[in-house]
Amino acid sequence: MIDKLEMFIALANEQHFGRAAEVIGVTQPTLSSAMKQLEDQLGVQLIHRGSRYQGLTPEGEKALEWALRIVADARALKADMRQARSVLSGNLRIGVIPTALPMVTDLSVPFTERHPNVRVSILSRTSAEILEQLERLELDAGITYLDPPPARRLTVTPLYRETYRLLCRASSQVARRGSLTWAEVGTLPLCLLSGDMQNRRIVDRYLQEAGISSMPMVESNSIIVLASHVMTGRWVSVVPEKLAVHFLDRKDLAAVPITGDLPEDTMPGQDVGLVIAHREPLTPMLAALLDLARKYNAALGEGRNDRRFQSADE
């Protein structure tokens, strides 16, 4: 039945028989037959059928909740048995917000050195997509913003605090400034991430607190697009410090701190951390990743404790 539940989850995620069959590596008739067998075993109709997939029945929605729990436990059991052989193997899928992508090698490099039989897939996702795909077992872990606390039961380990820089042409007048206030940033020709990105909502909030309405001339969901526009000299952008460092290899770009008159320890910023679905016991692979994240946090001297966020009804 586990295999049929895996297929059922894939169908619920893809909402299309053909795509779901491709994802799990079977033919569409095989998937359709497996779903009919699952319905016969459970004694209920799970899927609205017509000429194409038309969604889950109410019984199907309830069955999906059970399927997600059962399949997660089955995967954890398999991983635990692999660990009994003292070798971690398999695939680790990590969703990462775009602004945190530059730091992922700080975790992936030491992880793969310690566990060479693990294949790590790093996927760029929004913060909302990370939480949704963790819940639907499409991701094993995520690196995302920790504020506001996600309204799901997760185990969270802070990694670092994101602070901000103005990315601009090195030859521009603003590049010679020691620092800028958010009010000053708001007067410049901005290109920013698009509104569906949490980083953009954070930047908008800081600008609003400074009495400025965010009116970027260019928006994109790609950091590369923003940087290419900054290189023209016509625009500037607000990017996290860790991201800015990666652009400074180019002699024609500069990154100016956005601090105003604030001391460094009170600079505006957001916590970024590792999130995984709370489950006990953890799979050996996720336990190893969590241990590495804690060591990374300790090495940065952040001194924050791990936190577990739960939904309000728990």
N, C-alpha and C positions, 0 to 999 in steps of 0.2 A: 504493500500500500504506500510505502514511503515514496517510491518512484512516481506513483500516480499523484500524490500530493505535491511533489516537486513540479510536475507538469501543470497541475491546477494553479499553483502560485505563478508560474510563468505565464499562463493564459490570463490570469487576473491582472498581472503587471502589463503585459503587452496589449491586452484587449483586442486580440486578433489571432485567429487560429494559425494562419500562415507564419506570422512573425514569431509566435510562441514556439511553433514546431522548429523553426530555424534556430532559435536561441538554445533549445535543449537538445538539438541534434537528432530529431526524429522526423518522419514524414507526417504530413497533415492528417492522413487517414489513421495513422497510429495514434496521434494525439486525440483525435475525435473518439476513437474506440476506447482509449484509456479513460477519457472523461465519462463516457457512457458506463463503463465498468465501475468507476468510482461512484457514480450516482446509484447504480444497482446495489453496490455494497452498503451504501449509507441509507438507501431507501428514500431518497428525496431528489428532486430536481435541483441542480446547482446552477445551471446556466440557461439563460433565455436564448433560444435558438430560433433562427429564421434562415434567410439566405446567407447570413453572416453572424458573427458574434454580436449579441445585443445586451451584454452585461450579466451580472450575477443576480440570481433570485435572492430574496431575504434569507433563505436557508443557505444559499451559497456564500453570502456575506459572513454569516456566522461560522460556516465551515472554513472560510479563509482564515479567520482568527485562529481557529484550532490548527489549521495546516501550518501557519507561520510558526506557532509554538512547537509543534511536533517536529517539523523539518529542522528548526534551529537546534533542538535537542539531539536529533539524529546526527546532524553535522558535528555537534560538540562531542558526541560519543565516538564518532569516527576519528576526530582529531585527537581525542584522548588516547585512543588505542594506538594511533600512530606514534604518539609521544612515548608510549610504553616501549617502543623500539629505540628510544633516546635520540630520534632524528625528526626534526620538524620538516614537513613537506606539505605541498599544496599551493593554493593561490590565496594571497592576501589582497583584498580590494579596499583601497583607501580613497574616499572622496575628500577633496581639498578645495577650500574657497580660493579663487584666483589670486588674491593678494597674499596668500600663505604659500603659494607654490615654490617660491625661491628657497624656503627653508626646509622643504621636504627631504632634501638629500641629507640633512643633519640626522634624520631618522632612518631613511631607507638604506644609506650606505652602511652604517654599523649593523643594521638589522640583517641585511643580506650577507655581510661578512660572517656573522655568527650563524646564520641559517641559510647556507647556500642552496639548499633544496627547495626553498620557498620562492615562488614567483610573485613579485609585487606588482600590482596594477594600480597606478596613480591616476585618478580621474578628476578633472576640473569640474566642480559642481557649485551651485549657489548654496548658501546656508540652509535654505528651505529644502532643497533637493537632497542634501545630506541627511537631514532628519527623516525625511520621507523614505529614502532608499535604505536607511538602516532598519527602519521598521518593516520594510517589505523584503528584507534579506538580500537586497541587491548590492549592498555594501557591507563590509565587515567592520569598518572604522571610519571616522571622519576627523578632519581638522577644520575647525570652524570657530566663529565667535561664541563666547560664553555668556555674553550679555545681550539681551535679557536671557535668563536661564531657560533652556528649552523645556516645553511643557510635556515632556516624555520622560520615562524612567531610564536614565542613562548613568553610566559611570564616566566621570569627567576628570581629566588631569590637565591643569593649566600648563602651557608650554612657554609663552612669552607675552609681553604686553606690546601691543601695536601702537606706535606713535607715528606722527605724520610729517612729511616733508613736501615742500613745493618743488616740483620738478620743472626746470626751465633751461633755456639755452645759457651756456656758460658765458656768452658774450653780452647777455642782457644786463640792464641796470639792476634789476631785482636780484640777480645772482650775486651781486656784491654786498647785499644786505646780510647782516649777521643773523637776523631772524625776522619773522613776520608775525603779525597778529592775524586772527581769523577775519577780522574786519578788513584788513588790508588785502588779504587773499581774495575776498569777495569783490574787490574792485578790478581784478585782473581778468583778462580774457581766458576763461576756463574751458578745458575739455575734461570731462569726468566719466566715470563708469555710469552705466545706465541705471535707471531707477529700480530695476528688479534686483540689484546687487546690494547686499547689506552695507558694504563699505560706502556706497553712495549715500545711503540713508544716514550713516554716521557723519559723513562730511556735511550733509545738508543740516543736520542737527547743530553742529558746531557753528556753522555759518548763521543759522537762525538765532542762536544764542548771542551772536555778535551783532544781531540786528540786520543781517544781510539775507536777502532771498537768493537762493541758488539759481543762476540763469546761465548754465554752460552753453557755449556756442556749438560744442560738439559733444556727443554722447556715444559710448560704445560699451559692449560687454567684454571687450578685449583690451588687456593692458598694452599689448603690442601696438594696437591702433592708437591709443593715447600717446605712447612714447613717440610714435612716428609723427604725430601732429605737433608735439612739443619740439621735435627736431627742426621743424620748419621755421621756428622762431615767432610764429604768429599766436601761439597759445601756450599756456602753462597748465600743469595738472597737479592734483594733490594725490600723493601715493604714500603707502606705509614705508617707514624707514628701511625695513629689511628689503623691500622691493627696490627702493631708490639706490641702495648700495650696488645692486646688479647693473644699473644703468651708468654708474659713474666711471666704468672702464672706458666709456666714450668721453673723449676730451671736450666734446662740444656740449655736454650736459652738466648741470649743477643741481644740487638738492639743498634747499634752504630750510632750516628748522622752522616749524610753525609753533612758536612758543609765546610770543609777546613778551610780557614782563614776568611770566610765571617761572618759578624755580623748576629745575629739571624733574624733581621728584613729584611735582604736581601737574606735569604736562598732560593735556588731554590724551586719552588713549583707550583702547579696548583690549580685554583679555582674549587670547586665542588659545585653544587647547584641543586635546585629543578627546573624542567622544566615542563610546562604544555602547551597544545595548547592554543594559545591566542584566547579567546572568551569572548564577553561581551553580557549579564552578565555571570559570571562564575556560574557553578552549586554550590549550597550551600556546597556540600561536598568538592569540590576543593577550594572554598573560605576559608573553615575552615582549610584545609591542608596548604594553602598558608599563612594564618595568623599565624599558628603554626611555619612554616618555618621562617617567618620574626622574630618571637620572639626568635627562636633558634639562628639565626644569631646575633640578638642584644645582647643576653646573652653571646655570645662568644666575643663580643666587636669588631667585624670585622669592623663595621662602613662603610660598602659598601651599596650603594643604589641599589634598584631593577632596572633591565634593561629589556628592551623589544627588542629582536633581530628580524629584519625583513629581508626577502629575498631582493636581490638587486633590483628587479623589482617593489617593493612596495613603 
